[in-house]
Amino acid sequence: MFEIDGSQKSGSGTILRLAIALAAIAGQPVHIYNIRQKRPQQGLKPQHLEAVLAAAKLCNAEVEGATRGSREIWFKPQAIRSGNFEAEIGTAGSIPMLLITVLPICAFAKDTVRVHVTNGGTDVTYSPTINYLRNVFLPVLKKMGLYGDITVQKYGYYPRGMGEIIMTVEPSSELKPFRLETFGRLKSVKGVSVCTFLAERKVAERQAKAASVYLAEKGYTADIQIVNDRSNPIQKGSSIALWAETDTGAVLGADAIGQPKKTSEAVGREAAEKLYAELTAKPTVDMHLGDLLIPYIALAESASTFLVRTLSDHLETNIWLAEKILNVRFNVKKVDNLYRIEKGD
């Protein structure tokens, strides 16, 4: 049984999510304690609990300690299953974080997996937006041989959530390595600006304009799609996701969330500033994609390598966990203003 101390490294929910996913794939039980030790509210919140339970459904796992506020769980997986699965968060907790937990498990099913998630947040703080997953994360995974698709039924925001998505994953017989060490030449900058029941205030348009203006001042032309959504009459909200693509295949993304007392212009500019920081550094993956790719790179047979502009807590945590559970080795090396992340054969 793997013994994982949740107070190590970031001390956050990422330890729980990745440990559960990797244990399911390895087919080995895991005991996780001190869950979210370094967070103000320790233990399992509703979104963490539902991520564990959704993962358990995918592999017929026996779970002990899976209750709200629990700081310790035991997860004993069996064979990974295909088919249709339901999950309901029940708050504005992050749907993308739940998907990040179960997606690696889905990759090792024998047939198509369809995950239907309801009553959660598609676009909330401290989480990638759903459009970041759709337009940055999944396209990069496709290059590794993993095909996934996310359909948004309802956008969901803080505080009531009520978002709904369907993720469909075609399993991969073998994950391809990810090797990208050259930024190359910029091909395009794109984006999607969404608002839900805020069209009369032109929120999506204002977010997109602010982002476009900022990027234009820096010499970049952005093509940003405007979405005036009406899927969720219960909870209004907004978000914007931006991404840049280069001729070597690099995809760099950034996003921002609308919040009370935060102007639409501030939301758009925030996302643009984040993307500009990536474009200026010229890595081959953005700082968030870097940590999201670690489990897939760890599970791929051959060597992989990429460049990232900063070593986030989540990136270091994911490397630590992958090495501990999968017995792989990563090498991190500073190269000029970037960090080279490499996993050997």
Stockholm file with secondary structure:
# STOCKHOLM 1.0

chainA/1-345         MFEIDGSQKSGSGTILRLAIALAAIAGQPVHIYNIRQKRPQQGLKPQHLEAVLAAAKLCNAEVEGATRGSREIWFKPQAIRSGNFEAEIGTAGSIPMLLITVLPICAFAKDTVRVHVTNGGTDVTYSPTINYLRNVFLPVLKKMGLYGDITVQKYGYYPRGMGEIIMTVEPSSELKPFRLETFGRLKSVKGVSVCTFLAERKVAERQAKAASVYLAEKGYTADIQIVNDRSNPIQKGSSIALWAETDTGAVLGADAIGQPKKTSEAVGREAAEKLYAELTAKPTVDMHLGDLLIPYIALAESASTFLVRTLSDHLETNIWLAEKILNVRFNVKKVDNLYRIEKGD
#=GR chainA/1-345 SS CEEEETTSTTCSHHHHHHHHHHHHHHTCCEEEESTTTTSSSCSCCHHHHHHHHHHHHHHTCEEESCSTTCSEEEEECCCCCCEEEEEECCSSCBHHHHHHHHHHHHTTSSSCEEEEEEEEBSSCTTSCCHHHIIIIIHHHHHHTTCEEEEEEEECCBTTTBCEEEEEEEECCSSCCCCEECCCCCEEEEEEEEEEESCGGGTHHHHHHHHHHHHHHHTTCCEEEEEEEECSCSSCCEEEEEEEEEETTSCEEEEEEECCTTCCHHHHHHHHHHHHHHHHHHCCSBCHHHHHHHHHHHHHSSSCEEEEESCCCHHHHHHHHHHHHHHCCCEEEEEETTEEEEEECC
#=GC SS_cons         CEEEETTSTTCSHHHHHHHHHHHHHHTCCEEEESTTTTSSSCSCCHHHHHHHHHHHHHHTCEEESCSTTCSEEEEECCCCCCEEEEEECCSSCBHHHHHHHHHHHHTTSSSCEEEEEEEEBSSCTTSCCHHHIIIIIHHHHHHTTCEEEEEEEECCBTTTBCEEEEEEEECCSSCCCCEECCCCCEEEEEEEEEEESCGGGTHHHHHHHHHHHHHHHTTCCEEEEEEEECSCSSCCEEEEEEEEEETTSCEEEEEEECCTTCCHHHHHHHHHHHHHHHHHHCCSBCHHHHHHHHHHHHHSSSCEEEEESCCCHHHHHHHHHHHHHHCCCEEEEEETTEEEEEECC
//
